Amino acid sequence: MAGVEIFERADLAKLAQNPPALLFNNAIEFSEFVETLANRDSTTLTSVLVDYCEVYDLEYDMLAKMMTSSLKDKVAAEMRDAGYLPKTNRLEFED
């Protein structure tokens, strides 16, 4: 993830001094930030997103605008694997 500044989990509190919209120029930057933290800290994407919401006092549904479809798919897979979403037994394709 070239060009993504590496943040410590504790840095989220420091970043809270800036509005979320000012931290990331687009959904790609935000999604790379989330994935970088999750990979580096060996934690789940969901955990990083929950922490982000807590630091910025955001509702979870507000994150949808800040996430790429790829990140949304990864979070959904994570939630299915954890048993929070039903597992699908067929592939779904949009026409």
C-alpha positions in Angstrom: 0.0 0.0 0.0 2.4 2.6 -1.3 1.9 6.1 -0.1 -0.1 5.2 2.9 1.2 6.8 6.1 1.6 4.2 8.8 -0.3 5.0 12.0 -0.2 3.4 15.4 -3.5 2.4 16.9 -2.9 5.0 19.6 -2.5 7.6 16.9 -6.3 7.4 16.3 -6.8 9.5 19.4 -4.4 12.1 18.1 -6.2 12.1 14.7 -9.5 12.8 16.4 -8.5 16.4 16.6 -9.2 16.6 12.9 -12.6 16.0 11.2 -12.6 12.6 9.4 -13.3 14.2 6.0 -10.0 16.1 6.3 -7.9 13.0 6.9 -8.6 11.2 3.7 -9.1 12.5 0.2 -11.2 9.6 -1.0 -12.5 6.1 -0.2 -9.3 4.5 -1.5 -7.1 6.3 1.0 -9.4 5.5 3.9 -9.7 1.8 2.9 -5.9 1.5 2.6 -5.6 3.1 6.1 -8.0 0.6 7.6 -6.3 -2.4 5.9 -2.8 -1.2 6.9 -3.7 -0.9 10.5 -5.5 -4.3 10.5 -2.5 -6.0 8.9 0.1 -4.3 11.0 -1.7 -4.9 14.3 -2.8 -8.4 13.4 -6.4 -7.5 14.1 -9.6 -7.5 12.2 -10.8 -4.9 9.8 -14.0 -4.7 11.8 -12.0 -3.9 15.0 -10.2 -1.0 13.2 -13.5 0.3 12.0 -15.1 0.1 15.4 -12.2 1.9 17.0 -12.4 4.6 14.3 -16.1 5.1 15.0 -15.4 5.4 18.7 -12.6 7.9 18.3 -14.6 10.1 15.9 -18.0 9.5 17.6 -19.4 8.3 14.2 -22.3 6.0 13.5 -21.2 2.8 11.8 -23.4 3.5 8.8 -21.5 6.7 8.1 -18.4 4.5 7.2 -20.1 3.1 4.1 -19.4 6.4 2.3 -15.8 6.2 3.3 -15.1 2.6 2.2 -14.3 1.1 -1.2 -16.5 -1.8 -2.4 -13.5 -4.1 -1.9 -13.2 -3.2 1.8 -16.9 -3.6 2.2 -16.6 -7.1 0.7 -13.7 -8.0 3.0 -15.6 -6.8 6.1 -18.7 -8.8 5.0 -16.5 -11.9 4.6 -15.0 -11.3 8.0 -18.4 -11.0 9.6 -19.7 -14.2 7.8 -16.6 -16.1 9.1 -17.3 -14.8 12.6 -20.9 -15.9 12.4 -22.5 -12.4 12.4 -23.8 -12.7 8.9 -25.4 -15.7 7.3 -23.2 -17.8 5.0 -24.3 -18.0 1.5 -24.1 -21.3 -0.4 -24.3 -19.8 -3.9 -22.5 -17.1 -5.8 -24.5 -14.0 -6.5 -23.8 -12.1 -9.6 -25.5 -8.9 -10.7 -26.7 -8.8 -14.3 
